[in-house]
Each structure stands twice: as C-alpha cells, then as structure tokens.
Amino acid sequence: MAETAGTTISKPRTVKRQTLRGNVDADTPEIDYRQTMYLPFVDGIIQQLSDLFPQLTLRATRGLLLIPSNLEKLTDKSIIDIMEYYEPDLFCKHSFIQEVRLWKRQWSADDNLPSANPSA
C-alpha cells in the first residue's frame, strides 16, 4: 500500500523528554509498529473479551471442543467441565464420557474433519 502511494515506511524519531510518548527502542519500523500500536491493540481486545465473557461462559464455550476439527484439543478435564455445565440438559449423564470417547474414535481416522468455520 505504501509503495502504491509512493511513500517509504519509516520509524518515528525517539525522544528523550516526552515520557508519555511511545518511545520504543526498535531497529525497524515493523518492530516499532508492533510494540506501539499492534500489541496494545491486541491487549485491549483481550481485556474486552475477558470482561465480556466471564468464567462461566468460558466453561460453556468448551463445548466447541466437540466439533470434529477441535477434538485433538479435548482433554479429560474439559470433558468433565462440559459435562458439569450441560448436566441439566443431558439425557444420561453417566454415559456422557463414554459417548465423547466414541465420538473422538469415530473422527480420529477421518482426514476431512468438519469445522464450525463455513469457509473451511
């Protein structure tokens, strides 16, 4: 994009007296941008998502691990968390762990795993 506009990407100068300015000791413009703009932006997004989704919601979203493309991330602890969260909705909570194991076994041999992402 900068090449199309005919400009060169450069790093802002480092100042000594302005302490509230993003004075990053960076060698390249990419490192400067990453440390002054990108990382604070990503940190803010992570903080907003943490405020938006409390721990109870995180337990509920572990159900996404049951999607066949995510099964390799499924642990015994996450299976128990899923079972505890959805326990009122389960028909037979005693067979849930065995059903999840059968589900993992069914998809373990398949190379074309379905995903929640429609473009995948």
Stockholm file with secondary structure:
# STOCKHOLM 1.0

chainA/1-120         MAETAGTTISKPRTVKRQTLRGNVDADTPEIDYRQTMYLPFVDGIIQQLSDLFPQLTLRATRGLLLIPSNLEKLTDKSIIDIMEYYEPDLFCKHSFIQEVRLWKRQWSADDNLPSANPSA
#=GR chainA/1-120 SS CHHHHTCCCCCCCCCSSCTTSCCCCCSSHHHHHIIIIIHHHHHHHHHHHHHHSCHHHHHHHGGGGGSGGGGGGCCHHHHHHHHHHSGGGCSCGGGHHHHHHHHHHHHHTCSSCCCSCTTC
#=GC SS_cons         CHHHHTCCCCCCCCCSSCTTSCCCCCSSHHHHHIIIIIHHHHHHHHHHHHHHSCHHHHHHHGGGGGSGGGGGGCCHHHHHHHHHHSGGGCSCGGGHHHHHHHHHHHHHTCSSCCCSCTTC
//
